[in-house]
Amino acid sequence: MKGDNGPGSSNLAKYNDRIANDPNQVAIIKAFKDIQNFCSRLNLKQNVEDIACELFKQLHDSKELKGRNRAIVVTTCIYWACKNENCPRTLKELCAQFSIRKRDVGRCYLRVMKLKKAGKIKITIKRRAADPRTSESEKYMIRFGSALKLPPSVINMCTKVAGTVSKLGVCAGKTPAAVAAASILLVTQLGCHVKPQYYREPVAIADAAYVKSGP
């Protein structure tokens, strides 16, 4: 958890002195607190939090999303920041954490992308470069494997399967999270070198990966 005096509080500190004289800053203060708490809960990197705060501030100042539910806009900002920072978090996962509808965040996200394309929002924080050697599916693997309490050896096998699948393009059109979940299912159920105690039910894998267990 980030302390009140840690780097995560820097975004809030910028506006604390203004709040008494400028009631319009109240929404920003509350949103920054939400972003800080959610990022701490999800163990997201500081850069994700900073970008989400900067994005919310620009959206608030532009009044382009005026009237939208704050929780939806906050979730959209965190999701956008995660994608910007190559941080493996699915939209469905974030919506489940914040108890809001996926379609509402999806619509808000599309609106933000249109604003960005039109040049109405510009993120100044430098984006972290992605590792070209690691596929999107592989980035999800450690998180999902840990949630399923799989040992490093099994996670490593699943990662290799996901990497091969991505390179061959046999799951083109599927989300990285779905490819990761399918790789875990394949290895834990069919892997000849995997011990029986590491068998995982499809429903358990789907729950960990926030994907559908059925066809």
DRENROLUM-120232 format. One record per atom (N, C-alpha, C): residue in one letter; x, y, z. Coordinates in pm, whole numbers, padded with zeros to 5 digits, always signed. Last residue first. Layout:
REM DRENROLUM-120232
aXYZ
...
This chain:
REM DRENROLUM-120232
p-01793-02254-02485
p-01760-02220-02621
p-01816-02084-02661
g-01707-02155-02136
g-01777-02230-02239
g-01737-02190-02378
s-01582-01978-01976
s-01535-02117-01970
s-01600-02202-02078
k-01470-01648-02051
k-01576-01746-02051
k-01518-01888-02051
v-01239-01485-01821
v-01285-01519-01956
v-01394-01625-01942
y-01078-01418-01600
y-01193-01335-01635
y-01234-01358-01779
a-00886-01587-01506
a-00851-01507-01623
a-00964-01413-01667
a-01005-01714-01296
a-00878-01645-01271
a-00844-01549-01383
d-01225-01827-01426
d-01246-01728-01320
d-01119-01648-01295
a-01098-02007-01598
a-01177-01897-01655
a-01199-01787-01551
i-00992-02184-01410
i-00902-02109-01498
i-00974-01987-01556
a-01226-02285-01300
a-01131-02216-01214
a-01035-02130-01296
v-01339-02409-01524
v-01410-02298-01461
v-01316-02217-01372
p-01156-02617-01580
p-01174-02506-01674
p-01241-02385-01612
e-00954-02712-01296
e-01081-02718-01368
e-01092-02598-01463
r-00620-02825-01307
r-00713-02718-01275
r-00838-02728-01361
y-00358-03015-01168
y-00475-03012-01259
y-00570-02901-01213
y-00162-03048-00991
y-00166-02918-01059
y-00276-02912-01166
q-00166-03304-00902
q-00213-03201-00809
q-00221-03063-00871
p-00047-03454-01111
p-00194-03449-01097
p-00244-03337-01005
k+00225-03279-01274
k+00175-03366-01169
k+00023-03349-01152
v+00322-03279-01609
v+00256-03203-01502
v+00195-03299-01400
h+00413-03398-01831
h+00510-03379-01724
h+00451-03301-01607
c+00211-03399-02014
c+00254-03530-01964
c+00353-03517-01848
g-00064-03188-02020
g+00082-03194-02009
g+00129-03323-01945
l-00337-03167-02012
l-00280-03261-02109
l-00128-03275-02098
q-00405-02990-01809
q-00489-03107-01833
q-00425-03211-01922
t-00213-02791-01799
t-00253-02856-01673
t-00336-02982-01695
v-00189-02715-02073
v-00075-02770-01999
v-00121-02847-01875
l-00448-02622-02142
l-00380-02726-02221
l-00271-02794-02139
l-00493-02420-01952
l-00583-02536-01961
l-00515-02651-02031
i-00291-02241-02022
i-00292-02302-01888
i-00378-02428-01888
s-00379-02174-02278
s-00247-02237-02261
s-00238-02306-02125
a-00619-02048-02224
a-00621-02172-02302
a-00489-02247-02286
a-00525-01821-02089
a-00611-01917-02019
a-00613-02051-02091
a-00383-01696-02297
a-00313-01737-02174
a-00394-01842-02100
v-00592-01644-02472
v-00482-01732-02516
v-00406-01783-02394
a-00740-01466-02317
a-00800-01594-02357
a-00693-01693-02400
a-00562-01252-02299
a-00605-01321-02176
a-00664-01457-02208
p-00544-01168-02567
p-00426-01226-02499
p-00463-01303-02373
t-00836-01273-02754
t-00767-01179-02667
t-00645-01246-02603
k-00829-01386-03095
k-00858-01409-02954
k-00779-01310-02869
g-00727-01332-03342
g-00860-01280-03312
g-00901-01300-03167
a-00548-01634-03374
a-00567-01496-03420
a-00710-01451-03395
c-00436-01867-03288
c-00549-01811-03211
c-00572-01665-03249
v-00222-01919-03445
v-00334-02015-03452
v-00456-01966-03373
g+00018-01783-03472
g-00105-01716-03511
g-00227-01806-03516
l+00269-01857-03398
l+00207-01932-03509
l+00078-01866-03557
k+00312-01684-03183
k+00400-01677-03300
k+00339-01746-03422
s+00115-01770-03004
s+00113-01632-03056
s+00197-01620-03183
v+00198-02032-02951
v+00066-02007-03010
v+00060-01868-03073
t+00443-01983-02827
t+00438-02056-02954
t+00307-02031-03027
g+00359-01848-02596
g+00450-01783-02690
g+00447-01849-02826
a+00202-02044-02474
a+00140-01919-02516
a+00227-01846-02618
v+00403-02234-02420
v+00290-02269-02507
v+00225-02142-02562
k+00563-02091-02243
k+00620-02137-02370
k+00510-02172-02470
t+00382-02057-02033
t+00435-01940-02102
t+00492-01979-02239
c+00350-02319-01946
c+00234-02247-02001
c+00280-02126-02082
m+00606-02363-01845
m+00556-02445-01956
m+00439-02375-02025
n+00606-02174-01637
n+00705-02164-01745
n+00661-02243-01868
i+00411-02277-01473
i+00390-02146-01535
i+00485-02127-01653
v+00544-02507-01390
v+00423-02520-01472
v+00394-02388-01543
s+00755-02393-01244
s+00784-02486-01353
s+00665-02500-01448
p+00632-02237-01042
p+00705-02173-01151
p+00731-02265-01271
p+00303-02382-00968
p+00446-02362-00941
p+00515-02298-01062
l-00011-02217-00921
l+00071-02308-01000
l+00219-02280-00971
k-00229-02076-00814
k-00131-02141-00727
k-00053-02250-00801
l-00386-01918-00964
l-00424-02059-00961
l-00328-02142-00876
a-00252-01680-00943
a-00388-01686-00890
a-00435-01831-00875
s-00023-01747-01085
s-00013-01722-00941
s-00150-01733-00876
g-00126-01764-01343
g-00064-01882-01280
g-00055-01867-01130
f-00207-01501-01387
f-00307-01607-01384
f-00253-01731-01314
r+00045-01371-01374
r-00066-01332-01286
r-00168-01444-01274
i+00191-01504-01573
i+00238-01506-01434
i+00125-01472-01338
m+00037-01447-01811
m+00057-01583-01761
m+00096-01586-01613
y+00023-01203-01926
y-00088-01241-01838
y-00057-01370-01761
k+00245-01203-02084
k+00241-01106-01974
k+00130-01141-01875
e+00184-01384-02283
e+00283-01423-02183
e+00280-01330-02063
s+00012-01234-02441
s-00039-01350-02367
s+00056-01391-02255
e+00183-01048-02560
e+00081-01000-02466
e+00028-01115-02380
s+00525-01172-02564
s+00392-01152-02623
s+00296-01103-02516
t+00848-01044-02555
t+00739-01100-02474
t+00604-01069-02538
r+01029-00909-02701
r+01048-01054-02692
r+00934-01122-02618
p+00985-00640-02680
p+00943-00706-02804
p+00955-00858-02799
d+00859-00486-02408
d+00963-00582-02442
d+00919-00658-02566
a+00764-00142-02452
a+00730-00283-02433
a+00848-00371-02473
a+00856+00152-02274
a+00867+00069-02394
a+00835-00077-02361
r+00638+00371-02115
r+00739+00269-02098
r+00740+00177-02219
r+00591+00708-02212
r+00542+00571-02211
r+00658+00473-02197
k+00609+01001-02017
k+00673+00914-02116
k+00626+00771-02099
i+00339+01218-01984
i+00428+01122-01917
i+00481+01023-02020
t+00154+01362-02128
t+00293+01408-02133
t+00392+01310-02068
i-00112+01302-02338
i-00044+01254-02218
i+00105+01290-02229
k-00364+01501-02446
k-00225+01466-02475
k-00155+01428-02345
i-00673+01552-02605
i-00601+01509-02485
i-00462+01464-02526
k-00738+01635-02855
k-00795+01709-02743
k-00738+01667-02609
g-00671+01509-03091
g-00572+01596-03029
g-00622+01675-02911
a-00830+01321-03198
a-00859+01459-03238
a-00761+01558-03176
k-00738+01100-03062
k-00712+01109-03206
k-00734+01250-03257
k-00845+01158-02812
k-00700+01152-02829
k-00664+01167-02977
l-01116+01136-02867
l-01061+01265-02820
l-00910+01269-02839
k-01129+00867-02930
k-01165+00967-03032
k-01108+01104-02995
m-01059+00756-02684
m-00973+00731-02800
m-01001+00832-02912
v-01279+00835-02531
v-01146+00886-02498
v-01051+00869-02617
r-01478+00682-02653
r-01487+00827-02657
r-01351+00891-02629
l-01393+00428-02586
l-01397+00466-02727
l-01404+00617-02743
y-01432+00445-02309
y-01297+00426-02363
y-01291+00466-02510
c-01708+00460-02291
c-01627+00572-02244
c-01486+00564-02302
r-01775+00208-02385
r-01820+00327-02457
r-01736+00449-02419
g-01655+00048-02187
g-01616+00035-02327
g-01655+00157-02410
v-01795+00119-01962
v-01653+00157-01969
v-01606+00149-02114
d-02039+00006-02037
d-02032+00148-02004
d-01888+00199-02013
r-01981-00263-02072
r-02020-00186-02189
r-02013-00035-02162
k-01926-00351-01812
k-01819-00347-01911
k-01855-00258-02029
r-02050-00188-01523
r-02075-00263-01645
r-01964-00242-01749
i-01883-00231-01205
i-01953-00151-01305
i-01961-00231-01434
s-01712-00314-00988
s-01857-00340-00989
s-01933-00246-01083
f-01442-00308-00985
f-01509-00184-00951
f-01661-00194-00956
q-01370-00566-01060
q-01313-00509-00938
q-01393-00389-00890
a-01502-00588-01302
a-01542-00676-01192
a-01491-00621-01059
c-01362-00403-01452
c-01504-00380-01427
c-01554-00465-01312
l-01112-00530-01461
l-01126-00401-01393
l-01272-00373-01359
e-01179-00762-01609
e-01122-00772-01475
e-01141-00643-01397
k-01262-00658-01852
k-01357-00734-01772
k-01309-00745-01627
l-01025-00550-01947
l-01137-00461-01917
l-01237-00532-01826
t-00726-00688-01797
t-00836-00690-01893
t-00946-00595-01850
r-00392-00606-01774
r-00520-00602-01704
r-00631-00597-01808
p-00069-00592-01800
p-00173-00691-01830
p-00294-00687-01738
c+00059-00300-01928
c+00030-00368-01802
c-00088-00464-01823
n+00156-00115-02111
n+00172-00259-02137
n+00155-00341-02010
e+00084+00144-02068
e+00205+00098-02001
e+00230-00052-02019
n-00155+00165-02205
n-00044+00253-02244
n+00090+00204-02188
k-00311-00011-02062
k-00278-00041-02200
k-00158+00041-02246
c-00324+00135-01821
c-00269-00001-01824
c-00227-00040-01965
a-00453+00368-01903
a-00315+00376-01854
a-00248+00239-01855
w-00705+00265-01967
w-00625+00331-02070
w-00479+00336-02030
y-00782+00178-01712
y-00769+00081-01821
y-00682+00138-01933
i-00789+00421-01577
i-00697+00317-01531
i-00674+00215-01642
c-00990+00550-01723
c-00856+00610-01716
c-00753+00506-01674
t-01209+00382-01674
t-01162+00402-01811
t-01019+00456-01810
t-01238+00420-01401
t-01203+00288-01451
t-01147+00297-01593
v-01313+00693-01405
v-01192+00650-01334
v-01145+00514-01385
v-01555+00678-01545
v-01443+00755-01602
v-01313+00713-01536
i-01705+00523-01366
i-01684+00476-01503
i-01564+00547-01566
a-01707+00680-01139
a-01647+00547-01132
a-01617+00493-01271
r-01852+00906-01222
r-01709+00917-01194
r-01640+00781-01192
n-02070+00910-01499
n-02044+00856-01366
n-01893+00855-01340
r-02084+01216-01683
r-02060+01072-01675
r-02031+01032-01531
g-02092+01490-01679
g-02216+01418-01652
g-02199+01268-01643
k-01848+01541-01927
k-01927+01599-01819
k-02059+01523-01803
l-01652+01479-02102
l-01726+01368-02041
l-01810+01416-01922
e-01546+01721-02177
e-01596+01633-02282
e-01679+01517-02227
k-01421+01902-02016
k-01567+01888-02001
k-01629+01800-02109
s-01153+01944-01992
s-01211+01961-02126
s-01363+01958-02124
d-01106+01882-01726
d-01088+02020-01770
d-01153+02047-01907
h-01153+01603-01732
h-01234+01691-01647
h-01227+01836-01696
l-00953+01517-01904
l-01093+01493-01939
l-01185+01585-01859
q-00727+01592-01758
q-00751+01651-01889
q-00896+01634-01932
k-00761+01433-01526
k-00753+01579-01514
k-00783+01645-01648
f-00747+01174-01635
f-00871+01221-01573
f-00873+01372-01565
l-00477+01175-01722
l-00586+01160-01818
l-00717+01211-01759
e-00342+01195-01480
e-00325+01300-01581
e-00439+01296-01683
c-00422+00956-01359
c-00456+01085-01297
c-00446+01198-01399
a-00310+00768-01534
a-00456+00769-01512
a-00501+00902-01452
i-00039+00829-01501
i-00102+00850-01631
i-00253+00857-01617
d-00002+00756-01231
d+00026+00893-01275
d-00044+00924-01407
e-00066+00480-01235
e-00143+00573-01153
e-00126+00717-01203
v+00138+00389-01402
v-00002+00367-01440
v-00091+00466-01364
n+00365+00450-01254
n+00343+00519-01381
n+00200+00504-01430
q+00351+00274-01038
q+00329+00417-01016
q+00298+00491-01145
k+00174-00033-01117
k+00293+00051-01107
k+00258+00198-01095
l-00069-00197-00912
l-00026-00140-01038
l+00092-00046-01016
n-00218-00349-00725
n-00073-00358-00731
n-00018-00310-00866
l-00481-00309-00684
l-00446-00396-00796
l-00296-00412-00815
r-00472-00130-00471
r-00540-00258-00454
r-00499-00359-00562
s-00343+00085-00593
s-00279+00017-00481
s-00339-00122-00462
c-00534+00155-00778
c-00403+00113-00826
c-00326+00040-00717
f-00743+00231-00605
f-00760+00119-00695
f-00626+00066-00745
n-00629+00454-00470
n-00673+00336-00396
n-00685+00213-00485
q-00578+00630-00687
q-00469+00588-00598
q-00506+00460-00523
i-00836+00663-00787
i-00732+00604-00871
i-00618+00551-00785
d-00960+00787-00566
d-01010+00660-00618
d-00902+00589-00699
k-00808+01021-00551
k-00808+00928-00438
k-00856+00790-00482
f-00874+01135-00795
f-00734+01100-00770
f-00724+01001-00653
a-01146+01182-00750
a-01106+01088-00854
a-00963+01042-00832
k-01136+01377-00547
k-01202+01247-00522
k-01159+01143-00624
i-01001+01584-00685
i-00947+01528-00561
i-01005+01389-00535
i-01185+01635-00890
i-01051+01586-00923
i-00987+01521-00801
a-01405+01730-00751
a-01418+01609-00833
a-01282+01548-00865
v-01298+01966-00640
v-01342+01856-00554
v-01351+01726-00631
q-01251+02179-00802
q-01142+02082-00787
q-01182+01962-00702
n-01460+02348-00782
n-01455+02266-00901
n-01346+02159-00893
p-01417+02507-00558
p-01501+02388-00544
p-01496+02295-00666
d-01157+02667-00458
d-01207+02629-00590
d-01287+02499-00580
n-01065+02707-00205
n-01101+02825-00283
n-01163+02792-00419
a-01011+02455-00107
a-01092+02545-00026
a-01142+02664-00106
i-00847+02337-00302
i-00983+02287-00284
i-01072+02384-00205
r-00583+02403-00329
r-00681+02477-00409
r-00826+02449-00368
d-00427+02237-00182
d-00429+02377-00143
d-00537+02457-00216
n-00455+01992-00318
n-00507+02006-00182
n-00520+02152-00139
y-00336+01957-00563
y-00468+02020-00560
y-00523+02043-00420
k-00094+01835-00533
k-00100+01950-00623
k-00230+02027-00608
a-00140+01610-00379
a-00081+01727-00315
a-00093+01852-00401
l-00227+01415-00556
l-00325+01479-00467
l-00270+01609-00410
n+00012+01342-00676
n-00096+01394-00759
n-00200+01468-00675
s+00160+01242-00461
s+00203+01366-00526
s+00093+01427-00611
s+00108+01001-00348
s+00029+01114-00298
s+00062+01244-00370
g+00285+00817-00446
g+00148+00809-00493
g+00062+00927-00449
p+00524+00854-00311
p+00510+00915-00443
p+00367+00913-00495
g+00411+00903+00036
g+00487+00839-00072
g+00463+00907-00204
n+00258+00986+00243
n+00368+01072+00205
n+00453+01015+00094
d+00071+00788+00275
d+00021+00922+00246
d+00131+01015+00199
g+00189+00491+00103
g+00167+00575+00220
g+00121+00713+00177
k+00045+00226-00074
k+00121+00349-00080
k+00088+00434+00042
m+00083-00120+00000
m+00000+00000+00000
m+00087+00126+00000
